Amino acid sequence: MSGTRERVLVVDDDPPLRRMLERTLSAEGFAVAVAADGAGALVAVERCAPDVIVLDVRLPGLDGLAVCRRLRGKGLATPILMLTARDAVPDRVAGLEAGADDYLVKPFAVAELIARLRALIRRGSVAATPRLSYADLTLEVQSGFAARGLQRVQLTGRETALLALLLREQGRTVTREHAIDEIWDGAAEANVVDRYVTRLRRKLGSPALIRTVRGTGFTLRA
């Protein structure tokens, strides 16, 4: 392994929490940059090119959802973990729809945050096959860009991971349990795979390539 420190950007308007995360993550070997609001987050992303971003939903000015949408709109595929004070399903779905890869509800255990960050970085860096394809679909694993015909779309980290899994397993059915083990480290609700498949189908267009295998999971079929 190289001695390169993984870069994490922490965006939160709570100074004590921000200082605690900066101190703790630095002690865990991360190179930490911080921002206190949405505008500062956009500047910091350009300046420090983080490997992963911790982004609070409730920020002054631009909130975390708006920041996430802007970053994804620019084509940034960096994994984003959103912090939220609310655990209601609509709030979690809003974060995922904005392009976040994961979320954590406040208050949280720092050990869980660190484990999730490392899992996101690991998934973002695993690209043994840089390009995968099936029928008229091509996925650039490292950049997260998928192309289908003349259409080219940017995927989030977990959308990329799920599509890559389906592409690597083409011809076989990927069960929901297998996808959750591979992409969410076994810690997710069963319907999270269905939600991500719906997002992929919408982004990849018609006719749908990802087919539902009733009661089991999903497969690619042209």
KOLMIKOL-350454 format. One record per residue (C-alpha): x, y, z; residue in three letters. Coordinates in pm, 1 decimal. Layout:
+----------+----------+----------+------+
!       c1 !       c2 !       c3 ! resn !
+----------+----------+----------+------+
!        X !        Y !        Z !  ala !
...
+----------+----------+----------+------+
//
This chain:
+----------+----------+----------+------+
!       c1 !       c2 !       c3 ! resn !
+----------+----------+----------+------+
!      0.0 !      0.0 !      0.0 !  met !
!    110.9 !    355.9 !    -64.5 !  ser !
!    148.8 !    612.6 !    208.1 !  gly !
!   -102.2 !    849.4 !     48.1 !  thr !
!   -356.7 !    979.0 !    298.7 !  arg !
!   -719.0 !    964.0 !    193.0 !  glu !
!   -867.6 !   1312.0 !    166.8 !  arg !
!  -1199.8 !   1383.9 !    334.1 !  val !
!  -1395.5 !   1709.8 !    321.3 !  leu !
!  -1623.4 !   1774.6 !    622.6 !  val !
!  -1901.0 !   2029.6 !    564.5 !  val !
!  -2098.5 !   2124.1 !    877.2 !  asp !
!  -2202.3 !   2456.7 !   1030.7 !  asp !
!  -2166.8 !   2330.3 !   1390.2 !  asp !
!  -1815.7 !   2442.4 !   1502.1 !  pro !
!  -1774.6 !   2190.3 !   1790.6 !  pro !
!  -1883.1 !   1897.7 !   1569.8 !  leu !
!  -1663.1 !   2020.1 !   1285.8 !  arg !
!  -1359.2 !   2047.3 !   1514.1 !  arg !
!  -1426.5 !   1705.2 !   1667.8 !  met !
!  -1452.6 !   1538.4 !   1326.6 !  leu !
!  -1140.4 !   1716.2 !   1200.7 !  glu !
!   -943.9 !   1601.0 !   1506.6 !  arg !
!  -1079.4 !   1244.2 !   1507.8 !  thr !
!  -1049.0 !   1179.4 !   1135.2 !  leu !
!   -696.6 !   1323.5 !   1132.3 !  ser !
!   -604.2 !   1083.3 !   1412.8 !  ala !
!   -743.2 !    799.4 !   1196.7 !  glu !
!   -502.3 !    890.1 !    916.5 !  gly !
!   -725.2 !   1101.7 !    692.9 !  phe !
!   -617.1 !   1434.5 !    543.3 !  ala !
!   -907.8 !   1654.9 !    652.3 !  val !
!  -1040.7 !   1977.7 !    500.3 !  ala !
!  -1343.4 !   2158.6 !    644.8 !  val !
!  -1611.7 !   2402.3 !    531.9 !  ala !
!  -1887.6 !   2571.2 !    731.7 !  ala !
!  -2147.1 !   2636.9 !    459.9 !  asp !
!  -2257.4 !   2536.7 !    113.0 !  gly !
!  -2064.5 !   2803.5 !    -74.8 !  ala !
!  -1748.1 !   2713.4 !    116.7 !  gly !
!  -1806.2 !   2346.9 !     31.7 !  ala !
!  -1809.9 !   2416.1 !   -343.3 !  leu !
!  -1482.9 !   2611.6 !   -316.2 !  val !
!  -1321.5 !   2344.6 !    -96.1 !  ala !
!  -1407.8 !   2064.5 !   -340.1 !  val !
!  -1222.4 !   2248.7 !   -616.5 !  glu !
!   -927.3 !   2324.8 !   -388.9 !  arg !
!   -866.1 !   1992.0 !   -215.2 !  cys !
!  -1012.5 !   1730.5 !   -457.5 !  ala !
!  -1141.3 !   1504.9 !   -175.0 !  pro !
!  -1171.9 !   1126.2 !   -198.0 !  asp !
!  -1496.3 !   1140.8 !      3.4 !  val !
!  -1725.7 !   1417.6 !    131.4 !  ile !
!  -1919.2 !   1437.2 !    460.8 !  val !
!  -2202.2 !   1683.8 !    394.6 !  leu !
!  -2457.3 !   1809.4 !    646.2 !  asp !
!  -2808.1 !   1854.6 !    505.2 !  val !
!  -2889.9 !   2168.8 !    704.4 !  arg !
!  -2643.3 !   2441.5 !    607.0 !  leu !
!  -2677.9 !   2821.4 !    591.4 !  pro !
!  -2731.8 !   2956.2 !    242.0 !  gly !
!  -2702.6 !   2661.1 !      6.8 !  leu !
!  -2821.5 !   2354.4 !    195.0 !  asp !
!  -2657.5 !   2014.6 !    162.9 !  gly !
!  -2908.6 !   1886.7 !    -93.6 !  leu !
!  -2842.0 !   2186.4 !   -320.6 !  ala !
!  -2465.2 !   2142.5 !   -282.2 !  val !
!  -2495.4 !   1773.6 !   -369.3 !  cys !
!  -2703.6 !   1849.5 !   -679.7 !  arg !
!  -2453.7 !   2111.7 !   -797.1 !  arg !
!  -2157.0 !   1878.2 !   -752.2 !  leu !
!  -2331.3 !   1597.6 !   -941.4 !  arg !
!  -2439.5 !   1845.7 !  -1207.3 !  gly !
!  -2071.9 !   1930.3 !  -1263.7 !  lys !
!  -1998.3 !   1562.0 !  -1317.1 !  gly !
!  -1827.7 !   1500.9 !   -979.8 !  leu !
!  -1841.4 !   1129.5 !   -894.1 !  ala !
!  -1674.5 !   1159.9 !   -549.4 !  thr !
!  -1866.5 !    958.5 !   -286.3 !  pro !
!  -2088.1 !   1179.1 !    -65.3 !  ile !
!  -2214.0 !   1081.5 !    280.3 !  leu !
!  -2490.9 !   1309.4 !    405.0 !  met !
!  -2550.6 !   1389.6 !    771.3 !  leu !
!  -2911.3 !   1449.4 !    870.3 !  thr !
!  -3088.6 !   1516.6 !   1197.1 !  ala !
!  -3401.0 !   1344.5 !   1066.8 !  arg !
!  -3454.3 !    976.3 !    994.9 !  asp !
!  -3783.5 !   1008.4 !    807.3 !  ala !
!  -3793.1 !    810.2 !    482.6 !  val !
!  -3871.0 !   1120.1 !    265.6 !  pro !
!  -3557.5 !   1291.8 !    399.9 !  asp !
!  -3339.8 !    989.8 !    322.7 !  arg !
!  -3491.6 !    955.1 !    -24.3 !  val !
!  -3434.2 !   1328.3 !    -88.3 !  ala !
!  -3065.5 !   1282.5 !    -10.1 !  gly !
!  -3033.4 !    982.5 !   -240.8 !  leu !
!  -3224.2 !   1160.4 !   -518.3 !  glu !
!  -2986.4 !   1458.0 !   -486.2 !  ala !
!  -2698.4 !   1221.5 !   -560.6 !  gly !
!  -2571.7 !   1117.8 !   -217.2 !  ala !
!  -2419.5 !    771.4 !   -180.5 !  asp !
!  -2494.5 !    718.1 !    188.1 !  asp !
!  -2645.4 !    896.7 !    488.0 !  tyr !
!  -2598.8 !    895.7 !    863.7 !  leu !
!  -2848.0 !   1024.7 !   1120.1 !  val !
!  -2731.1 !   1256.4 !   1398.9 !  lys !
!  -2629.4 !   1180.5 !   1666.9 !  pro !
!  -2401.5 !    909.3 !   1530.9 !  phe !
!  -2113.6 !    694.9 !   1652.5 !  ala !
!  -1784.8 !    821.8 !   1509.7 !  val !
!  -1668.8 !    462.0 !   1460.0 !  ala !
!  -1966.0 !    403.1 !   1227.8 !  glu !
!  -1888.9 !    720.8 !   1032.3 !  leu !
!  -1527.0 !    611.2 !    984.6 !  ile !
!  -1633.1 !    262.3 !    872.6 !  ala !
!  -1877.8 !    406.8 !    620.9 !  arg !
!  -1622.3 !    653.4 !    484.4 !  leu !
!  -1367.1 !    377.9 !    433.2 !  arg !
!  -1628.6 !    160.6 !    261.2 !  ala !
!  -1722.6 !    447.3 !     27.2 !  leu !
!  -1358.5 !    517.5 !    -56.6 !  ile !
!  -1292.9 !    147.5 !   -113.4 !  arg !
!  -1587.6 !    118.0 !   -350.8 !  arg !
!  -1483.6 !    435.1 !   -530.5 !  gly !
!  -1131.4 !    306.3 !   -587.5 !  ser !
!  -1210.9 !    -51.0 !   -690.1 !  val !
!  -1196.0 !    -56.5 !  -1067.3 !  ala !
!  -1018.1 !   -374.1 !  -1170.8 !  ala !
!  -1193.1 !   -347.3 !  -1507.2 !  thr !
!  -1194.3 !     20.4 !  -1613.6 !  pro !
!  -1472.6 !    -26.6 !  -1870.7 !  arg !
!  -1764.4 !   -270.2 !  -1873.6 !  leu !
!  -2022.9 !   -316.2 !  -2146.1 !  ser !
!  -2339.6 !   -501.6 !  -2239.7 !  tyr !
!  -2546.5 !   -456.9 !  -2557.2 !  ala !
!  -2539.9 !    -80.4 !  -2630.9 !  asp !
!  -2443.3 !     12.4 !  -2272.0 !  leu !
!  -2090.1 !    103.2 !  -2162.6 !  thr !
!  -1981.2 !    193.9 !  -1808.6 !  leu !
!  -1656.0 !    372.3 !  -1724.9 !  glu !
!  -1610.2 !    240.4 !  -1373.2 !  val !
!  -1359.6 !    496.1 !  -1246.2 !  gln !
!  -1537.4 !    808.2 !  -1369.0 !  ser !
!  -1891.2 !    679.9 !  -1315.2 !  gly !
!  -2002.1 !    775.8 !  -1666.4 !  phe !
!  -2243.8 !    544.0 !  -1845.5 !  ala !
!  -2308.6 !    567.9 !  -2218.8 !  ala !
!  -2595.2 !    421.2 !  -2412.9 !  arg !
!  -2607.9 !    506.6 !  -2778.9 !  gly !
!  -2560.0 !    883.5 !  -2799.2 !  leu !
!  -2671.0 !    936.7 !  -2437.9 !  gln !
!  -2404.1 !    982.6 !  -2168.3 !  arg !
!  -2498.2 !   1016.0 !  -1801.9 !  val !
!  -2312.2 !   1062.8 !  -1475.3 !  gln !
!  -2384.3 !    805.2 !  -1203.1 !  leu !
!  -2328.9 !    838.1 !   -829.4 !  thr !
!  -2083.2 !    608.3 !   -654.8 !  gly !
!  -2340.7 !    351.8 !   -552.2 !  arg !
!  -2525.9 !    366.2 !   -881.8 !  glu !
!  -2192.3 !    292.0 !  -1049.3 !  thr !
!  -2120.5 !      7.3 !   -807.1 !  ala !
!  -2460.9 !   -153.7 !   -863.7 !  leu !
!  -2444.6 !   -124.0 !  -1242.1 !  leu !
!  -2087.2 !   -259.2 !  -1240.4 !  ala !
!  -2203.1 !   -556.6 !  -1033.2 !  leu !
!  -2483.3 !   -630.3 !  -1281.4 !  leu !
!  -2242.2 !   -595.6 !  -1573.2 !  leu !
!  -1985.7 !   -827.2 !  -1416.1 !  arg !
!  -2260.1 !  -1081.2 !  -1343.1 !  glu !
!  -2430.6 !  -1052.1 !  -1682.9 !  gln !
!  -2612.0 !  -1370.0 !  -1770.1 !  gly !
!  -2679.7 !  -1437.7 !  -1401.4 !  arg !
!  -2929.9 !  -1302.4 !  -1150.9 !  thr !
!  -2795.2 !  -1065.2 !   -885.3 !  val !
!  -2998.7 !  -1117.6 !   -570.2 !  thr !
!  -3090.6 !   -826.9 !   -346.0 !  arg !
!  -2893.8 !   -989.1 !    -63.7 !  glu !
!  -2579.3 !  -1016.8 !   -278.0 !  his !
!  -2607.5 !   -654.2 !   -388.9 !  ala !
!  -2652.6 !   -533.8 !    -30.1 !  ile !
!  -2351.1 !   -737.2 !     85.2 !  asp !
!  -2132.3 !   -605.2 !   -196.8 !  glu !
!  -2240.0 !   -241.0 !   -206.5 !  ile !
!  -2385.0 !   -157.0 !    134.5 !  trp !
!  -2163.5 !   -389.8 !    341.7 !  asp !
!  -2475.5 !   -583.0 !    445.1 !  gly !
!  -2620.6 !   -281.3 !    628.5 !  ala !
!  -2925.2 !   -162.1 !    434.3 !  ala !
!  -3297.3 !   -219.6 !    396.8 !  glu !
!  -3393.8 !   -476.4 !    132.8 !  ala !
!  -3579.8 !   -221.1 !    -81.2 !  asn !
!  -3272.2 !      2.3 !   -123.8 !  val !
!  -3166.7 !   -211.3 !   -422.2 !  val !
!  -3507.1 !   -160.7 !   -586.3 !  asp !
!  -3479.1 !    216.3 !   -538.6 !  arg !
!  -3135.7 !    223.8 !   -701.5 !  tyr !
!  -3251.7 !      3.6 !   -988.9 !  val !
!  -3538.1 !    249.6 !  -1048.5 !  thr !
!  -3286.3 !    536.3 !  -1060.0 !  arg !
!  -3060.6 !    346.9 !  -1300.1 !  leu !
!  -3349.8 !    261.6 !  -1530.6 !  arg !
!  -3452.5 !    626.4 !  -1540.2 !  arg !
!  -3098.5 !    744.7 !  -1616.4 !  lys !
!  -3020.8 !    475.7 !  -1874.4 !  leu !
!  -3342.6 !    522.4 !  -2069.9 !  gly !
!  -3561.8 !    287.1 !  -2273.3 !  ser !
!  -3588.6 !      6.4 !  -2348.0 !  pro !
!  -3491.2 !   -105.4 !  -1998.2 !  ala !
!  -3189.1 !   -333.7 !  -1976.0 !  leu !
!  -3221.7 !   -413.7 !  -1605.3 !  ile !
!  -3494.4 !   -673.5 !  -1563.6 !  arg !
!  -3660.1 !   -783.5 !  -1240.5 !  thr !
!  -3641.6 !  -1154.7 !  -1162.2 !  val !
!  -3956.2 !  -1199.3 !   -957.7 !  arg !
!  -3890.3 !  -1276.7 !   -591.3 !  gly !
!  -3512.7 !  -1297.7 !   -643.7 !  thr !
!  -3333.1 !   -994.0 !   -778.8 !  gly !
!  -3221.0 !   -838.6 !  -1104.9 !  phe !
!  -3041.0 !   -927.3 !  -1427.0 !  thr !
!  -2936.7 !   -762.2 !  -1752.6 !  leu !
!  -3137.0 !   -859.1 !  -2059.5 !  arg !
!  -3144.1 !   -672.8 !  -2390.7 !  ala !
+----------+----------+----------+------+
//
